[in-house]
Structure formats: C-alpha cells, structure tokens
Amino acid sequence: CSRKRTNQISAMFAAFLVVSVCSAASLRGIVKSAAAPSGSYSGSATVLGETFDGTVVIESTSLADLSITGAVTLSCDDEPWHLDGSEVILDDIDVSGDCVHDNLEKYDVTLEDATYDADADTITLKVKYSVISIDLVLTHDTTMRDLALMMAARRALDAQPSGEYSGSKTVLGISVTADINVKSDTLVDLSIAGPISLACTDEAYSLDGTDIVLAGLDVDGDCVHDDLEKEGVTLESLTYDVASDSITVTVKYSKFNINIDLDHVADAKPSLVVGDINTNVAKALTVPQLAKAFVAMQTV
C-alpha cells in the first residue's frame, strides 16, 4: 500500500512538472509573441557597388520615422504603423500623399517587406530598386529610454546652437532668405539675401537665455550694423529654440515685420553620446527625434 501511494505521489509530481514546464513554455511564447520593436534601428547594405543606409526610429506603438539614403533618398517622420505577428505594416504605404508612398513612387522603388525578429531584435527591410533586390538588416541601437537620456543630457549640456541654420520667407511675393553659421560659442556668420543684402563673417555673439545677442549690432564699422543701416533694415531679434534646434530671425524692412525660421542643416560639433550608445546613431538622430523620445519618456 505504501509503495502504491508513493507511486501515486510520484505520478502526480511528474504530472505537475509537465504542466509547469508547459505553462512556462506557453508563458514564454506569449511574452515572446508580444515583443515589439522600440527605439532606434540602423544598418546598411552594398549591392553591385551601391550602398544603401537605413534607419527606423520607433516613436511609439503607432508612429515611426523611416529614412533610407544612397541611390534612393527617403526621409519620413510620424508614419503610422502596427505590428502583425512579425510583419511591420506601414498603414499608409498605398496612400497617395503619404511620405513613404510618394518617395517610393518617385524613385520607382518597392518596399516588398518589413519584418521584425524579436529574438535578434532586428528589423529587415526588403527593397526592390530597378532589378536589384536589397535586404537591409537594421540592428537595435538605442531604446526610447536611451534616447530620452540623450535628449535630457543634450538639453542640459548642449543648449546652444551649433553649425548651419537656413530658411526663407515670402512676403507679398518677395522672397527673403537667411543663413546663419554658428562657428563656435562666440562667433557666427550671418547672411540675408533678397530685396536686402547682407553677408558678414566672424560676428561676435553671446546667448542670453533664448536670445542670440550680436555684440557689434549697434557699433559703427561693424559689418552687420553698417549693412543693416545701408539697407534701411532693423534686426528686431535673433532667438534660438532648443527643443526644435531652430533659429528665428525677425527683421523690419520698410513697413513689414518678417519672421524667418531657420532649420538646422549642418552641425559644427559632434553629437553628445551618453553611455555606450553608438556614436554613428547619435550623430544620425536629429534633435526633433530626440525631443520626441524625451516626450515619450515622460509617459513611461
């Protein structure tokens, strides 16, 4: 009787182990199937001498940024997407007017497939260009938390403009273009073209909060002062927006106040890298992308 009871207990214990293992395997399967891409992914492929670079930044479970450079150029932000099993579906890829759709059509390119490998944490883009089929395997570079840390660090330590900013504005059919090259923490080149002409280099400046203050603006003999006076123009303000990494130039010409927003087009110093985050990725990511990550971080 004792032996029979022992056998019954052993059988029950074995059954318990089987159920436990199966349950654990099922749970792992559920967790595994629920895995989704997050953060930044990048990679490149060279086919027949042509190099293609790809970057995907997953902003959220419904929005992503996608860029491809090389023989094909594509840069699209805030693309709606969802994950269907391992398939990364771009919701508007067949919609005329959508950034990805229009750019692919422009270059006669087909995005045949986009898949996510949860085990490797990679995204693979299958692209057909002319007669060339390209597999771009994008590896995981940073998580949204990493990006948020980078954004926080940049806001704290790199809250000054750097490099070239450019933009234009049309007022009553007249186009005014401005370009600012921030060469260092103390020197800037400034040019304005259109009905007025100004081209000054190595102008001393300082940053007072969000205001870019030109030291020689009111000084006779200074390039900016003399050119503005010659053209009958007043420089009302120069302001820097850290979040969008843009500069706004406000000038008064005749009776018109003109605001020109200048976007960041080139950097004069390397991007800030936090921890062991890939340097190339840090350089590739724009401040707006980092800003989106920072906002996303606030909801985590």
C-alpha positions as CSV (number, residue, x, y, z in Angstrom):
1,C,0.0,0.0,0.0
2,S,2.8,2.3,0.9
3,R,4.6,1.6,-2.4
4,K,1.3,2.2,-4.3
5,R,0.8,5.5,-2.5
6,T,4.4,6.5,-3.3
7,N,3.9,5.7,-7.0
8,Q,0.7,7.8,-7.0
9,I,2.6,10.7,-5.5
10,S,5.4,10.3,-8.0
11,A,3.0,10.3,-10.8
12,M,1.2,13.4,-9.5
13,F,4.6,15.2,-9.1
14,A,5.6,14.2,-12.6
15,A,2.3,15.5,-14.0
16,F,2.8,18.7,-12.0
17,L,6.2,19.1,-13.5
18,V,4.9,18.6,-17.1
19,V,2.1,21.1,-16.5
20,S,4.5,23.6,-15.0
21,V,7.0,23.3,-17.9
22,C,4.3,23.5,-20.5
23,S,2.8,26.5,-18.7
24,A,6.2,28.2,-18.5
25,A,6.8,27.5,-22.2
26,S,3.4,28.9,-23.1
27,L,4.1,32.0,-21.0
28,R,7.4,32.4,-22.7
29,G,5.6,32.1,-26.0
30,I,3.1,34.7,-25.0
31,V,5.8,37.1,-23.9
32,K,7.9,36.4,-27.0
33,S,4.9,37.0,-29.3
34,A,4.1,40.2,-27.5
35,A,7.7,41.6,-28.1
36,A,7.7,44.7,-30.3
37,P,10.4,46.9,-31.6
38,S,11.3,50.1,-29.7
39,G,13.8,52.8,-30.1
40,S,16.3,53.2,-33.0
41,Y,17.5,50.6,-35.6
42,S,20.1,51.2,-38.3
43,G,22.0,49.3,-40.9
44,S,23.4,49.3,-44.4
45,A,23.9,47.0,-47.4
46,T,26.0,47.3,-50.5
47,V,24.7,45.7,-53.7
48,L,26.5,46.0,-57.1
49,G,28.6,48.8,-55.7
50,E,25.7,50.8,-54.4
51,T,25.5,51.4,-50.7
52,F,22.1,51.8,-49.0
53,D,21.7,53.0,-45.4
54,G,18.5,52.6,-43.5
55,T,17.3,54.0,-40.1
56,V,14.0,53.3,-38.3
57,V,13.1,55.2,-35.1
58,I,10.1,53.6,-33.3
59,E,8.5,56.6,-31.6
60,S,5.6,54.6,-30.1
61,T,3.4,51.6,-30.9
62,S,1.7,53.6,-33.6
63,L,4.3,56.0,-35.0
64,A,7.7,55.6,-36.6
65,D,10.3,57.6,-38.5
66,L,11.9,55.9,-41.6
67,S,14.9,57.0,-43.7
68,I,16.9,55.4,-46.5
69,T,19.9,57.1,-48.1
70,G,22.1,56.1,-51.1
71,A,20.9,55.7,-54.6
72,V,17.4,56.2,-53.1
73,T,16.7,59.0,-50.7
74,L,13.7,58.8,-48.3
75,S,13.1,60.6,-45.0
76,C,9.6,60.3,-43.5
77,D,8.5,61.2,-39.9
78,D,5.5,60.1,-37.9
79,E,4.4,57.3,-40.2
80,P,1.5,55.3,-38.8
81,W,2.4,51.6,-38.3
82,H,1.4,48.4,-36.5
83,L,2.9,45.0,-35.9
84,D,1.0,42.0,-37.3
85,G,2.9,39.0,-36.0
86,S,6.4,39.6,-37.2
87,E,5.3,41.9,-40.0
88,V,5.9,45.6,-39.7
89,I,3.0,47.2,-41.5
90,L,3.1,50.8,-42.7
91,D,-0.5,51.8,-42.7
92,D,-0.4,54.4,-45.4
93,I,2.1,52.9,-47.8
94,D,-0.5,52.6,-50.5
95,V,-2.0,56.1,-49.9
96,S,-1.2,58.8,-52.4
97,G,0.2,61.9,-50.4
98,D,1.8,59.7,-47.8
99,C,5.6,60.5,-47.5
100,V,6.7,56.9,-47.9
101,H,4.3,56.1,-50.7
102,D,5.2,59.2,-52.7
103,N,9.0,58.8,-52.2
104,L,9.0,55.2,-53.2
105,E,6.9,56.0,-56.3
106,K,9.3,58.9,-57.1
107,Y,12.3,56.6,-57.2
108,D,10.4,53.6,-58.7
109,V,11.2,51.6,-55.6
110,T,9.1,48.8,-54.0
111,L,9.1,48.1,-50.3
112,E,8.4,44.4,-50.6
113,D,8.5,43.5,-46.9
114,A,9.4,44.8,-43.4
115,T,9.8,42.3,-40.7
116,Y,10.8,42.3,-37.0
117,D,12.8,39.5,-35.5
118,A,12.1,39.5,-31.7
119,D,14.9,37.1,-30.9
120,A,17.6,39.1,-32.7
121,D,15.8,42.4,-32.0
122,T,16.3,43.5,-35.7
123,I,14.2,45.0,-38.4
124,T,14.7,43.8,-42.0
125,L,13.6,46.0,-44.9
126,K,13.3,44.2,-48.3
127,V,13.5,46.8,-51.0
128,K,13.4,46.3,-54.8
129,Y,15.2,49.0,-56.8
130,S,15.3,48.6,-60.6
131,V,16.4,45.0,-61.0
132,I,18.2,44.9,-57.6
133,S,16.7,43.3,-54.5
134,I,18.1,44.6,-51.3
135,D,17.8,43.2,-47.7
136,L,18.6,46.0,-45.2
137,V,19.1,44.4,-41.8
138,L,18.7,47.1,-39.1
139,T,20.2,46.3,-35.7
140,H,18.9,47.8,-32.5
141,D,21.0,50.8,-31.5
142,T,19.1,52.6,-28.7
143,T,15.9,52.2,-26.7
144,M,13.4,55.0,-26.2
145,R,14.9,55.3,-22.7
146,D,18.4,55.7,-24.1
147,L,17.1,58.4,-26.5
148,A,15.3,60.2,-23.6
149,L,18.6,60.2,-21.6
150,M,20.4,61.6,-24.6
151,M,17.8,64.3,-25.0
152,A,17.9,65.2,-21.3
153,A,21.7,65.4,-21.5
154,R,21.7,67.5,-24.6
155,R,19.2,69.9,-23.1
156,A,21.4,70.3,-20.1
157,L,24.8,70.3,-21.7
158,D,24.3,71.3,-25.3
159,A,21.7,74.0,-25.1
160,Q,23.5,76.2,-27.6
161,P,23.1,76.5,-31.4
162,S,25.9,74.8,-33.5
163,G,26.5,74.7,-37.2
164,E,24.5,76.0,-40.1
165,Y,20.8,77.1,-40.0
166,S,18.9,78.1,-43.1
167,G,15.5,79.2,-44.1
168,S,13.4,81.6,-46.3
169,K,10.2,83.5,-46.2
170,T,8.0,85.0,-48.9
171,V,6.1,88.2,-48.1
172,L,3.9,89.8,-50.8
173,G,5.7,87.8,-53.5
174,I,9.1,88.9,-52.2
175,S,11.4,86.1,-51.0
176,V,13.9,86.7,-48.3
177,T,16.5,84.0,-47.4
178,A,18.7,83.9,-44.3
179,D,21.6,81.7,-43.4
180,I,23.4,81.6,-40.0
181,N,26.6,79.6,-39.4
182,V,27.4,79.2,-35.7
183,K,31.1,78.5,-35.9
184,S,31.8,78.4,-32.1
185,D,30.3,79.6,-28.8
186,T,31.4,83.1,-29.6
187,L,31.5,83.6,-33.4
188,V,28.8,83.5,-36.1
189,D,28.4,84.1,-39.8
190,L,25.2,85.8,-40.9
191,S,23.8,86.4,-44.4
192,I,20.5,87.7,-45.7
193,A,19.6,87.7,-49.4
194,G,16.6,89.1,-51.3
195,P,15.5,92.7,-51.5
196,I,18.2,93.3,-48.9
197,S,21.7,92.0,-49.0
198,L,23.9,91.3,-46.0
199,A,26.9,89.0,-45.7
200,C,29.0,89.1,-42.5
201,T,31.5,86.7,-41.1
202,D,33.0,86.2,-37.6
203,E,30.5,88.3,-35.8
204,A,30.9,88.2,-32.0
205,Y,27.8,86.9,-30.2
206,S,26.5,85.6,-26.9
207,L,23.5,83.6,-25.9
208,D,21.2,85.3,-23.3
209,G,18.5,82.8,-22.5
210,T,17.0,82.2,-25.9
211,D,18.2,85.5,-27.4
212,I,21.3,85.5,-29.7
213,V,22.9,88.8,-29.0
214,L,25.3,90.3,-31.6
215,A,27.9,92.3,-29.8
216,G,28.6,94.7,-32.7
217,L,25.0,95.3,-33.8
218,D,25.0,98.9,-32.6
219,V,28.7,99.6,-33.3
220,D,29.7,101.8,-36.3
221,G,32.1,99.9,-38.5
222,D,30.7,96.5,-37.6
223,C,29.6,94.6,-40.7
224,V,26.0,93.8,-39.6
225,H,25.4,97.3,-38.2
226,D,26.7,99.0,-41.4
227,D,24.9,96.7,-43.8
228,L,21.5,96.9,-42.0
229,E,21.9,100.7,-41.9
230,K,22.7,100.8,-45.6
231,E,19.6,98.7,-46.5
232,G,17.3,100.6,-44.1
233,V,16.6,97.4,-42.2
234,T,16.2,96.8,-38.4
235,L,17.2,93.4,-36.9
236,E,14.5,93.1,-34.3
237,S,15.6,89.8,-32.8
238,L,17.5,86.5,-33.2
239,T,16.1,83.7,-31.0
240,Y,17.2,80.1,-30.5
241,D,14.7,77.3,-29.8
242,V,16.5,74.4,-28.1
243,A,13.6,71.9,-28.5
244,S,13.4,72.2,-32.3
245,D,17.0,73.2,-32.7
246,S,16.0,76.2,-34.9
247,I,16.7,79.9,-35.1
248,T,14.2,82.6,-35.8
249,V,15.3,85.9,-37.4
250,T,13.0,88.8,-37.1
251,V,13.7,91.9,-39.2
252,K,11.8,95.1,-40.0
253,Y,12.0,96.2,-43.7
254,S,10.0,99.2,-44.8
255,K,6.7,98.7,-43.0
256,F,6.9,94.9,-42.8
257,N,8.0,92.7,-39.9
258,I,9.4,89.5,-41.3
259,N,10.0,86.3,-39.3
260,I,12.3,83.8,-40.9
261,D,12.5,80.3,-39.3
262,L,15.9,78.7,-39.9
263,D,16.2,74.9,-39.7
264,H,19.4,73.2,-38.6
265,V,21.1,71.8,-41.7
266,A,24.7,71.0,-40.6
267,D,26.5,70.6,-37.3
268,A,29.8,72.1,-36.3
269,K,30.5,69.7,-33.4
270,P,29.8,66.0,-32.7
271,S,26.6,65.0,-31.1
272,L,26.6,64.2,-27.4
273,V,26.7,60.5,-26.6
274,V,25.5,59.0,-23.4
275,G,27.0,55.8,-22.0
276,D,27.9,53.2,-24.7
277,I,25.3,54.4,-27.3
278,N,26.5,54.0,-30.8
279,T,28.2,57.2,-31.9
280,N,27.0,57.0,-35.5
281,V,23.5,56.6,-34.4
282,A,23.8,59.6,-32.1
283,K,25.0,61.7,-35.0
284,A,22.3,60.5,-37.3
285,L,19.4,61.3,-34.9
286,T,18.0,64.8,-35.1
287,V,17.1,66.9,-32.1
288,P,13.4,66.6,-33.0
289,Q,13.7,62.8,-32.9
290,L,15.4,63.1,-29.5
291,A,12.7,65.5,-28.4
292,K,10.0,63.1,-29.4
293,A,11.8,60.4,-27.3
294,F,12.0,62.8,-24.4
295,V,8.3,63.5,-24.6
296,A,7.6,59.7,-24.9
297,M,9.8,59.1,-21.8
298,Q,7.5,61.3,-19.7
299,T,4.6,58.9,-20.2
300,V,6.6,55.8,-19.3
